[in-house]
Amino acid sequence: LDHPHNAPCQDKILTTDIWTCQYCVAENLKKLRDSDFIFFRDLFNRAPEGTLFLFTETTTRVWPDFFDLVQNDFSSNLEITFPYNFGRYSKGVQMAIVKKENPDEIRQRDIELVTEFRNLIRLHERKLANGTERQRRKIRGLKLE
């Protein structure tokens, strides 16, 4: 938060109850990892108790990093959950973190979701490792049943 680009966040840290990050984590994940998530570490450390952090992404592949961060470094004052959205592709696209003095235990459903998210990462990495070459020529208008 001490970087000049983050001055607006630093100015509001003590008076903001809800922080939202929408569709910016996935595209910055490499930089976040390279910096060991310093922006969010500082934000979580400096925010007052009761602050809600709400994240929305197009992919769930970014959530295990945050889950590990919260569990390993902030388990005494942050609670993490993945609000359930109904729909075929919407499970887990949001993550909520609340700063509180005595966080509740991680729900079993959230642990299972993180396991599923990690599996999706493995599948995605395997897909990338196999290459992106099309296996057969696409025929416009053809629908396979």
N, C-alpha and C positions, 0 to 999 in steps of 0.2 A: 504493500500500500504506500510505501514511501517514494515510489517512482513518481515523477511529475505527472505522467499520464493518468495516474490514479488519484490525483488531488481531489476531484469531485467526490469520489467514494470516501476518501479520508475525512473530508469536511462533513459528511453526512452520517458517519458510522454510529455515533451515539444517539442520533435522533431518528434512525430508520428502523422500523419494526419488521418490514418484509423486503427481502432482497430477491429479485427474480433474475435468472439467467436463462434466456430463451434462445436456443439454437446457436450458441456461441462456444460451448465447451468442446464439442466434437471437432470443430474446425481448428481449435487451438490446443488440442490434446497433446501434441508433440511438445509444444512449448511449455505447457503446464507440467508435463512429466519431466522435461529437462530442468525446470526450475524447482522441482520437488513440490509443486503446487503452492509456492510461496504466497501468491496473491490470496488464495483461499485460506491458507494457514493464518496469515495476518488478519484477514477478514473475520474468521471464526474466533481468533483470539481476542480481537478488539471489540467485537459486537457485544452489546449488553445481553444479559439473560432475557429470554423470551423472544429473541429475534428468530424469525422464520426465513429460511433460505429455500426457495422453490426453483427447481431446475426442470426445464423441458427440452428434450432432444428428439431427433429423428431416429436415433439408434440407442439401444440399451448397452452397447459395448463400452460406453464410457463410465457406467455406474460402478463396476467393481473397483476402479481406482479410488473413487470417493468412499466407497464402503470400507476399503482397507485403510484409508486415511483416517476416517472417523473411528474405526475400531482400534487401530494401533496407536493413535495419538490424541484422540479427543473423546474416548469412551466415557470419561468421567463427567463430561458436560455437553455432549451433543447426542441427539437422538436422530436416527436416520430411518426413513421408511420409503416405500415405493407405492404411492397411491394407485389403486387399481382402477384402470379405465376399461370400460367395456368396449369390445370391438375386436375384430380378428387380429389386427396388427398394433393395437395400442397398449398391450400389457407392458407396464414398466417404463413407458416413455417419460414419466415424470419421477422426480426424486424430491423428497422434502427432508430438510435437516432443521431441527429446532435446537436452539441453545437453551439448556435448562440445567439446573443444579443437580438433580437426581434423575437422569434419563431412564426411561423404561428399558427393560430387556428387549433385545432384538426379537421381533416376532418370527416364529418359525416360517411363516409364509415369505417374509423378506429374505431369510437365509436361503430358502429354496429358489427364490427369484434370482438372487445373486449367483447361485450355482448354475441356473439356467443361462444367465447372462454370460458367465465365463465359458460355458459350452458354446454359445453363439460366437464368442470371440474365436475359439478354436476352429469352429466350422468356417468362419470368415477367413482366417489365416490360411487354412487348408485350401480354400477356394482360390485365394490369391497366389498361393504357392503352385497350384496346378495351372496357372495361367488364365488369361481371359480370352483366349482364342475360341471363337465360335466352333462348336462341334459339327454343326451342319448348317448349310445355307438357309437363311430365313426366306420363306415364301410368303409374300404379302397376301393377306386375305385368307390364308389357310389356318383353320382352327383345328387343333388336335383334340380329340375327345378321349 
